[in-house]
């Protein structure tokens, strides 16, 4: 395999690569899926030891570190507010879940073919969506967020400006700031300010591919400066944003359904 390939969309990405070395402890607001196509990857949670598996799913906002052990693999970040993300989340009983071999066998052939011959796959979004659906068989249910939270989430996704304040969001939801803050955290799983920081980070990932400098990506995603973006990357992804510059980039539409 040649250089790593990043397939980026605002809200997540798919990476194909052969990697070595442990990524230090971090936490991000995405469901993380890692599938090793040869060998195993190693992962540990906040308080546990290392364990190895061919496939893992990490719950959104769970602290973890991982080591790809030199395996050829694919990693995807799935938006937990999408229909597919909410559906996958409903099957997770712990922060880190090992995917049963029987379930992996239904996914690996298509993923391996894609990793080895990516230019032969015409619809990468459909491939990503199919892999997530294969991890949790059955029809995806309709999301069941409170409509007031959905209104705010949709406004954030559709806006070019990621500086929405808590007061502005509460106004869209027709709630007091205190009541909205409580409802948002209850529904989404993290405070509104932290969610907005995560949305900025996912926008910065896409911007790195097009802007090609950390400073320009930081500006495009409403970070204060390159240093602020770099600190946030380390906290949420466990690496520097410059890691995105090592490889080939393709920007695609989100594979996931983010509307009711």
Secondary structure by P-SEA (a helix, b strand, c coil): cccbbbbcccccccccccccccccccccccbbbbbbccccccccccccccccccccccccccccccccccccbbbbbbccccaaaaaaaaacccccccccaaaaaacaaaaaaaaacccccccaaaaaaaaaaaacccccccccccaaaaaaaaaaaacccccccaaaaaaaacccaaaaaaaaaaaccccaaaaaaaaaaaaaaaaaaacccaaaaaaaaccccaaaaaaaaaacccccccccccbbbbbbcccccccc
